[in-house]
Amino acid sequence: FVNKLQYLARIDRARALTAQTAETDAIRFLVGTQSLKFDNQIHIIDFDDENNVINKSVLLHDAGEIWHISGSPADKAVLTTCYSKTSESRVLTCAAVWRMPPEWESGNHESPDDSSNNPQTLELLCHLDNTAHGSVACVLWEPMGDGKRVISLAENHVLLWDLQESSTKATISSSATLEGKGQLKFTAGKWSPHHNNTQLATANDTAIRGWDLRSMSQIYCIENAHGQLVRDLDFNPNKQYYLASCGDDCKVKFWDVRHINEPVKCLEEHSHWVWSVRYNHSHDQLLLTGSSDSRVILSNMVSISSEPFGHLVDDDELSDNEESQQEDKGKEPLQDSIIATYEEHEDSVYAVEWSAADPWLFASLSYDGRLVINRVPRALKYRILL
């Protein structure tokens, strides 16, 4: 049985990766290319778990180089991209909402060695027209939402969009602006899955800020959260005040946003910029990070997870003998540790993502267009489950 697989995409460069959030049956990832020579594409990567086979389909993205990609939580055919285009000799990063053509699912699956002869083209639903606000860093879908609300971070603006008429029209329902000295610019953001989807965290320079989306006002600010640029953020899906961040100081930090003076924990396992941090959706002790040191690290952050004493077992399930053993085990929290370091990449790892369909599978993407699919080691999986 193969514990890991590699898929080497035959493309120039890539840095945009997402799991297909609304797809809970198939293990599927979307990769956006950054090619200067060729038409840019979305590669749809399907992993057949039973046969350990990876299939890909290709959709054309004529609009330009893709910097960020995100799938709708409600409709697996709908996605957003942030892409660069030249306008009056300036390069702007724009954002748009797209629909995959219905035909792509029916055929067009190829082995990774084939190139696509006549790929389908994405259908443009609407532009998130932000030319007044400057370049877009990312687009965030409302977590667990109906696919009707997205946020775009454009320069120093937070824009909340309502998508109407089956996503063919987008209007800005509210916005906020980051005030201060200098060239303020958001680098990353995350819409919190807690608090009824009313909160957002953003990164700009070395700071992390929280926003209340009802009043579009700032609710906390962690100044100098990292020694250098903050690259990515992720909320713990099961603990509502917990947030992970990573940046160019090579560190991954964990915050309780009610007490922002000090991080709860800090990891210093990478030797270069950390581009991406992701909590596992089901088991929040599992954390993925990807870095310019070409490595992916899987950590077990059990002490700050929602199950610090391991899997909670119902008393009725235990016999007397087991019960005394369980009590001994239950007193000591499990230790935080690095589970595995993956070194299959030869270039900067810009993105890591957990599968939306299988909590034990994840993908990582490096700049040379290599996508690697790995799984959590089986021994750890059973320790978490049993």
LUMKOL-484522 format. One record per residue (C-alpha): z, x, y; residue in one letter; residue number from 1. Coordinates in Angstrom, 3 decimals. Last residue first. Layout:
% LUMKOL-484522
- pz, px, py, dokol, lumdo
- Z, X, Y, A, NUM $
...
***
This chain:
% LUMKOL-484522
- pz, px, py, dokol, lumdo
- 19.340, -9.524, 4.911, L, 386 $
- 16.717, -9.823, 7.660, L, 385 $
- 17.502, -6.762, 9.773, I, 384 $
- 18.115, -4.521, 6.775, R, 383 $
- 14.986, -5.954, 5.156, Y, 382 $
- 12.816, -5.017, 8.147, K, 381 $
- 14.458, -1.598, 8.313, L, 380 $
- 13.454, -0.778, 4.740, A, 379 $
- 9.935, -2.131, 5.345, R, 378 $
- 9.173, 0.223, 8.198, P, 377 $
- 7.972, -1.821, 11.210, V, 376 $
- 4.198, -2.098, 10.999, R, 375 $
- 1.376, -0.173, 12.591, N, 374 $
- -2.001, -0.993, 14.158, I, 373 $
- -3.715, 1.806, 16.045, V, 372 $
- -6.341, 1.187, 18.738, L, 371 $
- -8.337, 4.223, 19.820, R, 370 $
- -10.390, 3.820, 22.992, G, 369 $
- -9.914, 7.357, 24.350, D, 368 $
- -7.302, 5.992, 26.777, Y, 367 $
- -4.855, 5.097, 24.036, S, 366 $
- -3.978, 1.691, 22.631, L, 365 $
- -0.997, 0.677, 20.490, S, 364 $
- -0.688, -2.282, 18.158, A, 363 $
- 2.310, -3.940, 16.528, F, 362 $
- 3.263, -5.689, 13.302, L, 361 $
- 6.714, -6.842, 12.136, W, 360 $
- 6.916, -10.004, 14.264, P, 359 $
- 3.680, -11.390, 12.751, D, 358 $
- 1.704, -14.008, 14.717, A, 357 $
- 2.172, -12.897, 18.338, A, 356 $
- 1.614, -9.261, 17.330, S, 355 $
- 3.723, -6.803, 19.298, W, 354 $
- 2.012, -4.857, 22.071, E, 353 $
- 1.814, -1.226, 23.228, V, 352 $
- -0.310, -0.050, 26.143, A, 351 $
- -1.341, 3.107, 27.984, Y, 350 $
- -0.970, 5.668, 25.214, V, 349 $
- -2.316, 8.882, 26.757, S, 348 $
- -4.680, 10.738, 24.396, D, 347 $
- -4.683, 12.110, 20.858, E, 346 $
- -3.075, 9.095, 19.229, H, 345 $
- -1.814, 9.029, 15.628, E, 344 $
- 1.605, 10.392, 16.613, E, 343 $
- 4.001, 7.573, 15.808, Y, 342 $
- 7.713, 8.231, 16.311, T, 341 $
- 9.994, 6.164, 14.096, A, 340 $
- 13.343, 4.401, 14.015, I, 339 $
- 14.966, 6.030, 17.044, I, 338 $
- 18.588, 4.959, 16.910, S, 337 $
- 21.255, 2.665, 18.296, D, 336 $
- 24.207, 2.422, 15.920, Q, 335 $
- 25.321, -0.767, 14.183, L, 334 $
- 28.380, -2.459, 15.630, P, 333 $
- 31.558, -1.822, 13.663, E, 332 $
- 33.891, -4.702, 12.821, K, 331 $
- 31.306, -6.689, 10.859, G, 330 $
- 30.886, -4.140, 8.091, K, 329 $
- 34.539, -4.336, 7.069, D, 328 $
- 34.464, -8.122, 7.359, E, 327 $
- 31.260, -8.292, 5.311, Q, 326 $
- 32.844, -6.259, 2.536, Q, 325 $
- 35.811, -8.656, 2.489, S, 324 $
- 33.440, -11.634, 2.416, E, 323 $
- 31.239, -10.204, -0.288, E, 322 $
- 34.207, -10.189, -2.672, N, 321 $
- 35.237, -13.702, -1.680, D, 320 $
- 31.677, -15.084, -2.102, S, 319 $
- 29.542, -15.465, 1.006, L, 318 $
- 26.975, -18.124, 1.975, E, 317 $
- 29.605, -20.581, 3.181, D, 316 $
- 30.695, -18.119, 5.858, D, 315 $
- 27.235, -18.221, 7.534, D, 314 $
- 25.830, -14.748, 8.058, V, 313 $
- 25.085, -13.235, 11.458, L, 312 $
- 22.496, -10.453, 11.122, H, 311 $
- 23.852, -7.198, 12.499, G, 310 $
- 26.934, -6.699, 14.623, F, 309 $
- 25.013, -6.231, 17.880, P, 308 $
- 22.971, -9.417, 17.265, E, 307 $
- 21.688, -10.404, 20.747, S, 306 $
- 20.748, -6.784, 21.353, S, 305 $
- 22.575, -4.234, 23.518, I, 304 $
- 24.153, -2.278, 20.651, S, 303 $
- 21.075, -2.806, 18.421, V, 302 $
- 18.593, -0.806, 20.425, M, 301 $
- 16.504, 0.177, 17.373, N, 300 $
- 13.653, 2.215, 18.817, S, 299 $
- 9.942, 2.444, 17.931, L, 298 $
- 8.279, 5.323, 19.783, I, 297 $
- 4.537, 5.608, 20.435, V, 296 $
- 3.300, 9.077, 21.281, R, 295 $
- 0.361, 10.482, 23.247, S, 294 $
- 2.738, 12.296, 25.699, D, 293 $
- 1.176, 9.933, 28.267, S, 292 $
- 3.576, 7.316, 26.876, S, 291 $
- 4.026, 4.193, 24.789, G, 290 $
- 7.314, 2.369, 24.156, T, 289 $
- 8.303, -0.210, 21.559, L, 288 $
- 11.701, -1.903, 21.223, L, 287 $
- 13.369, -3.566, 18.252, L, 286 $
- 16.902, -4.859, 18.925, Q, 285 $
- 15.305, -8.025, 20.318, D, 284 $
- 14.310, -9.320, 16.904, H, 283 $
- 11.993, -12.303, 17.398, S, 282 $
- 9.819, -11.413, 20.420, H, 281 $
- 10.072, -7.618, 19.904, N, 280 $
- 10.731, -6.048, 23.290, Y, 279 $
- 7.892, -4.127, 24.890, R, 278 $
- 7.707, -1.027, 27.135, V, 277 $
- 4.499, 0.565, 28.455, S, 276 $
- 3.441, 3.500, 30.583, W, 275 $
- 6.152, 6.111, 29.974, V, 274 $
- 5.207, 9.268, 31.863, W, 273 $
- 5.764, 12.495, 29.901, H, 272 $
- 8.186, 14.019, 27.369, S, 271 $
- 9.379, 10.789, 25.790, H, 270 $
- 12.799, 10.428, 24.119, E, 269 $
- 14.969, 9.942, 27.212, E, 268 $
- 16.486, 6.514, 26.590, L, 267 $
- 18.946, 4.980, 29.084, C, 266 $
- 21.523, 2.258, 28.555, K, 265 $
- 23.361, -0.389, 30.604, V, 264 $
- 21.663, 0.865, 33.771, P, 263 $
- 23.992, 1.384, 36.734, E, 262 $
- 24.419, -0.314, 40.108, N, 261 $
- 22.525, -3.468, 39.090, I, 260 $
- 25.294, -5.571, 37.620, H, 259 $
- 23.954, -9.152, 37.311, R, 258 $
- 20.518, -7.711, 36.442, V, 257 $
- 21.851, -6.256, 33.189, D, 256 $
- 19.495, -3.313, 32.934, W, 255 $
- 17.980, -1.158, 30.209, F, 254 $
- 16.207, 2.078, 31.076, K, 253 $
- 13.295, 3.953, 29.485, V, 252 $
- 12.840, 7.434, 30.899, K, 251 $
- 9.931, 9.878, 31.281, C, 250 $
- 10.544, 10.067, 35.080, D, 249 $
- 7.096, 8.458, 35.434, D, 248 $
- 8.407, 5.068, 34.423, G, 247 $
- 10.023, 2.601, 32.088, C, 246 $
- 11.951, -0.660, 32.476, S, 245 $
- 13.905, -2.974, 30.178, A, 244 $
- 15.552, -6.208, 31.396, L, 243 $
- 18.619, -8.115, 30.255, Y, 242 $
- 19.943, -11.140, 32.115, Y, 241 $
- 18.729, -13.827, 29.690, Q, 240 $
- 19.470, -12.276, 26.361, K, 239 $
- 17.048, -13.560, 23.679, N, 238 $
- 13.585, -12.617, 25.002, P, 237 $
- 14.829, -9.310, 26.500, N, 236 $
- 12.688, -9.074, 29.603, F, 235 $
- 9.980, -6.427, 29.943, D, 234 $
- 9.011, -4.031, 32.713, L, 233 $
- 6.318, -1.396, 33.260, D, 232 $
- 5.271, 1.642, 35.308, R, 231 $
- 8.183, 2.410, 37.665, V, 230 $
- 7.181, 5.393, 39.834, L, 229 $
- 9.651, 8.284, 40.003, Q, 228 $
- 13.411, 8.804, 39.724, G, 227 $
- 13.742, 5.352, 38.191, H, 226 $
- 15.767, 2.313, 39.322, A, 225 $
- 15.699, 3.934, 42.752, N, 224 $
- 16.643, 0.657, 44.464, E, 223 $
- 17.521, -2.136, 42.031, I, 222 $
- 16.877, -5.239, 44.129, C, 221 $
- 18.218, -8.715, 43.471, Y, 220 $
- 17.471, -12.337, 44.376, I, 219 $
- 14.335, -11.943, 46.548, Q, 218 $
- 12.922, -15.209, 47.855, S, 217 $
- 9.956, -17.316, 46.752, M, 216 $
- 12.197, -20.415, 47.103, S, 215 $
- 11.352, -21.915, 43.710, R, 214 $
- 9.989, -18.628, 42.325, L, 213 $
- 13.340, -16.845, 42.629, D, 212 $
- 12.479, -13.152, 42.718, W, 211 $
- 13.989, -10.041, 41.121, G, 210 $
- 13.148, -6.568, 42.344, R, 209 $
- 12.753, -3.203, 40.631, I, 208 $
- 12.402, -0.072, 42.773, A, 207 $
- 10.855, 3.385, 42.237, T, 206 $
- 7.388, 2.550, 43.684, D, 205 $
- 7.056, -1.195, 43.282, N, 204 $
- 8.182, -3.047, 40.183, A, 203 $
- 8.476, -6.815, 39.907, T, 202 $
- 10.801, -9.238, 38.113, A, 201 $
- 10.150, -12.997, 38.191, L, 200 $
- 12.413, -16.006, 37.922, Q, 199 $
- 11.943, -19.788, 37.753, T, 198 $
- 10.684, -20.005, 34.164, N, 197 $
- 13.420, -22.490, 33.210, N, 196 $
- 16.099, -19.807, 33.738, H, 195 $
- 14.719, -17.642, 30.889, H, 194 $
- 11.200, -16.489, 29.861, P, 193 $
- 11.198, -14.180, 32.919, S, 192 $
- 7.761, -13.492, 34.419, W, 191 $
- 7.163, -9.756, 34.296, K, 190 $
- 5.713, -7.460, 36.932, G, 189 $
- 3.962, -4.149, 37.435, A, 188 $
- 2.721, -1.664, 40.065, T, 187 $
- 3.407, -3.677, 43.223, F, 186 $
- 2.365, -1.987, 46.470, K, 185 $
- 4.129, -1.177, 49.709, L, 184 $
- 2.257, 1.273, 51.904, Q, 183 $
- 5.029, 2.332, 54.250, G, 182 $
- 8.060, 0.512, 55.619, K, 181 $
- 9.383, -2.808, 54.442, G, 180 $
- 8.486, -6.358, 53.448, E, 179 $
- 7.231, -7.527, 50.062, L, 178 $
- 5.381, -10.788, 50.615, T, 177 $
- 5.921, -14.104, 48.860, A, 176 $
- 3.508, -16.829, 47.826, S, 175 $
- 3.268, -20.505, 46.960, S, 174 $
- 0.849, -23.053, 45.458, S, 173 $
- -2.235, -20.837, 45.570, I, 172 $
- -5.151, -22.866, 44.185, T, 171 $
- -7.235, -22.202, 41.097, A, 170 $
- -10.217, -24.228, 39.866, K, 169 $
- -12.029, -24.123, 36.541, T, 168 $
- -8.762, -23.983, 34.581, S, 167 $
- -9.341, -27.274, 32.746, S, 166 $
- -9.506, -29.115, 36.083, E, 165 $
- -6.561, -27.307, 37.660, Q, 164 $
- -4.950, -23.882, 37.540, L, 163 $
- -1.966, -23.611, 39.874, D, 162 $
- -1.448, -20.130, 41.275, W, 161 $
- 1.712, -18.293, 42.358, L, 160 $
- 0.881, -15.269, 44.503, L, 159 $
- 3.292, -12.338, 44.886, V, 158 $
- 1.984, -10.065, 47.637, H, 157 $
- 2.507, -6.322, 48.263, N, 156 $
- -0.842, -5.127, 46.802, E, 155 $
- -1.857, -8.190, 44.739, A, 154 $
- 0.550, -9.365, 42.041, L, 153 $
- -0.923, -12.474, 40.424, S, 152 $
- 1.184, -15.276, 39.017, I, 151 $
- -0.145, -17.916, 36.648, V, 150 $
- 0.465, -21.624, 36.134, R, 149 $
- -1.541, -24.183, 34.133, K, 148 $
- -1.381, -22.656, 30.663, G, 147 $
- 1.095, -25.261, 29.413, D, 146 $
- 3.997, -22.833, 29.736, G, 145 $
- 5.804, -20.864, 27.035, M, 144 $
- 5.941, -17.967, 29.507, P, 143 $
- 4.050, -18.722, 32.750, E, 142 $
- 1.050, -16.405, 32.616, W, 141 $
- 1.158, -13.072, 34.451, L, 140 $
- -1.835, -11.494, 36.221, V, 139 $
- -1.762, -7.783, 37.057, C, 138 $
- -2.264, -5.107, 39.714, A, 137 $
- -4.584, -7.130, 41.969, V, 136 $
- -6.318, -5.377, 44.883, S, 135 $
- -6.123, -6.766, 48.402, G, 134 $
- -4.552, -9.968, 49.767, H, 133 $
- -7.453, -11.519, 51.693, A, 132 $
- -9.809, -10.841, 48.773, T, 131 $
- -7.491, -12.851, 46.548, N, 130 $
- -9.797, -15.238, 44.796, D, 129 $
- -8.224, -15.881, 41.424, L, 128 $
- -11.781, -16.410, 40.228, H, 127 $
- -12.557, -19.386, 38.013, C, 126 $
- -13.694, -20.449, 34.545, L, 125 $
- -16.093, -17.562, 33.847, L, 124 $
- -17.542, -17.893, 30.333, E, 123 $
- -17.338, -14.652, 28.365, L, 122 $
- -20.666, -13.360, 27.080, T, 121 $
- -21.687, -13.271, 23.429, Q, 120 $
- -22.656, -9.969, 21.839, P, 119 $
- -26.202, -9.185, 20.754, N, 118 $
- -26.233, -6.090, 18.582, N, 117 $
- -22.526, -5.376, 18.218, S, 116 $
- -21.815, -1.898, 17.037, S, 115 $
- -21.016, -1.378, 13.418, D, 114 $
- -18.369, 1.093, 12.303, D, 113 $
- -15.412, -1.241, 12.987, P, 112 $
- -16.685, -3.686, 10.357, S, 111 $
- -18.130, -6.715, 11.953, E, 110 $
- -17.201, -10.267, 12.670, H, 109 $
- -20.025, -11.959, 14.593, N, 108 $
- -19.519, -15.211, 12.787, G, 107 $
- -17.888, -18.556, 13.479, S, 106 $
- -15.160, -17.371, 15.812, E, 105 $
- -17.598, -16.146, 18.490, W, 104 $
- -19.423, -19.484, 18.739, E, 103 $
- -16.817, -21.293, 20.859, P, 102 $
- -17.467, -18.947, 23.816, P, 101 $
- -14.286, -17.267, 25.021, M, 100 $
- -13.007, -18.740, 28.267, R, 99 $
- -12.280, -16.701, 31.370, W, 98 $
- -9.813, -16.662, 34.292, V, 97 $
- -10.487, -14.073, 36.995, A, 96 $
- -8.836, -11.199, 38.830, A, 95 $
- -10.127, -8.643, 41.313, C, 94 $
- -9.464, -4.929, 41.728, T, 93 $
- -11.294, -3.709, 44.819, L, 92 $
- -13.377, -0.546, 45.204, V, 91 $
- -14.555, -0.167, 48.777, R, 90 $
- -18.207, 0.609, 49.593, S, 89 $
- -18.693, -2.901, 51.038, E, 88 $
- -17.357, -4.407, 47.798, S, 87 $
- -17.258, -2.398, 44.603, T, 86 $
- -15.693, -4.122, 41.607, K, 85 $
- -12.653, -3.386, 39.535, S, 84 $
- -11.246, -5.712, 36.897, Y, 83 $
- -8.104, -7.764, 36.335, C, 82 $
- -8.653, -10.004, 33.332, T, 81 $
- -7.347, -13.434, 32.419, T, 80 $
- -7.584, -15.248, 29.105, L, 79 $
- -8.509, -18.620, 27.585, V, 78 $
- -9.690, -19.227, 23.989, A, 77 $
- -6.165, -19.105, 22.553, K, 76 $
- -5.032, -21.992, 24.736, D, 75 $
- -1.339, -22.500, 25.560, A, 74 $
- 0.167, -19.026, 26.017, P, 73 $
- -2.994, -17.892, 27.864, S, 72 $
- -3.954, -14.310, 27.038, G, 71 $
- -3.580, -11.306, 29.361, S, 70 $
- -5.799, -8.373, 30.279, I, 69 $
- -5.358, -5.535, 32.786, H, 68 $
- -7.537, -2.740, 34.136, W, 67 $
- -10.942, -3.943, 32.910, I, 66 $
- -14.010, -2.161, 34.315, E, 65 $
- -16.542, -4.632, 35.734, G, 64 $
- -17.720, -8.259, 35.933, A, 63 $
- -20.089, -8.148, 32.971, D, 62 $
- -17.376, -8.750, 30.381, H, 61 $
- -19.410, -9.044, 27.176, L, 60 $
- -17.636, -10.302, 24.055, L, 59 $
- -17.275, -8.161, 20.935, V, 58 $
- -15.897, -9.160, 17.555, S, 57 $
- -13.784, -6.915, 15.384, K, 56 $
- -12.510, -6.918, 11.854, N, 55 $
- -9.603, -4.848, 10.517, I, 54 $
- -8.879, -4.844, 6.808, V, 53 $
- -5.547, -4.405, 5.063, N, 52 $
- -6.505, -7.001, 2.434, N, 51 $
- -3.544, -9.335, 2.839, E, 50 $
- -2.862, -8.493, 6.479, D, 49 $
- -6.369, -9.213, 7.737, D, 48 $
- -6.162, -7.726, 11.246, F, 47 $
- -8.441, -9.244, 13.844, D, 46 $
- -9.444, -7.201, 16.898, I, 45 $
- -11.334, -9.003, 19.644, I, 44 $
- -13.007, -6.341, 21.766, H, 43 $
- -13.551, -7.473, 25.353, I, 42 $
- -16.495, -5.638, 26.852, Q, 41 $
- -17.725, -3.587, 29.766, N, 40 $
- -21.426, -3.013, 30.177, D, 39 $
- -22.193, 0.647, 29.676, F, 38 $
- -21.970, 3.925, 31.590, K, 37 $
- -18.726, 3.616, 33.557, L, 36 $
- -16.758, 2.094, 30.706, S, 35 $
- -13.257, 0.772, 31.097, Q, 34 $
- -12.877, -1.521, 28.096, T, 33 $
- -10.628, -4.533, 27.488, G, 32 $
- -8.789, -4.907, 24.180, V, 31 $
- -7.692, -8.232, 22.681, L, 30 $
- -5.324, -8.388, 19.699, F, 29 $
- -5.237, -10.798, 16.763, R, 28 $
- -3.007, -11.353, 13.770, I, 27 $
- -4.165, -14.850, 12.762, A, 26 $
- -1.783, -17.796, 12.485, D, 25 $
- 0.177, -17.828, 15.777, T, 24 $
- -2.747, -17.557, 18.205, E, 23 $
- -1.440, -18.682, 21.621, A, 22 $
- -0.374, -15.160, 22.594, T, 21 $
- -3.535, -13.291, 21.665, Q, 20 $
- -1.833, -9.906, 21.787, A, 19 $
- -2.801, -7.890, 24.819, T, 18 $
- -4.402, -4.532, 25.552, L, 17 $
- -5.938, -2.934, 28.658, A, 16 $
- -6.282, 0.872, 28.819, R, 15 $
- -9.710, 1.572, 27.411, A, 14 $
- -12.261, 4.338, 27.586, R, 13 $
- -15.755, 5.091, 26.430, D, 12 $
- -16.118, 2.763, 23.484, I, 11 $
- -16.480, 3.160, 19.756, R, 10 $
- -13.122, 1.637, 18.869, A, 9 $
- -11.170, 3.650, 16.323, L, 8 $
- -9.085, 1.297, 14.245, Y, 7 $
- -6.244, 2.920, 12.449, Q, 6 $
- -4.055, 1.455, 9.776, L, 5 $
- -0.444, 1.900, 8.838, K, 4 $
- 1.818, 1.466, 5.855, N, 3 $
- -1.034, 1.420, 3.354, V, 2 $
- 0.000, 0.000, 0.000, F, 1 $
***
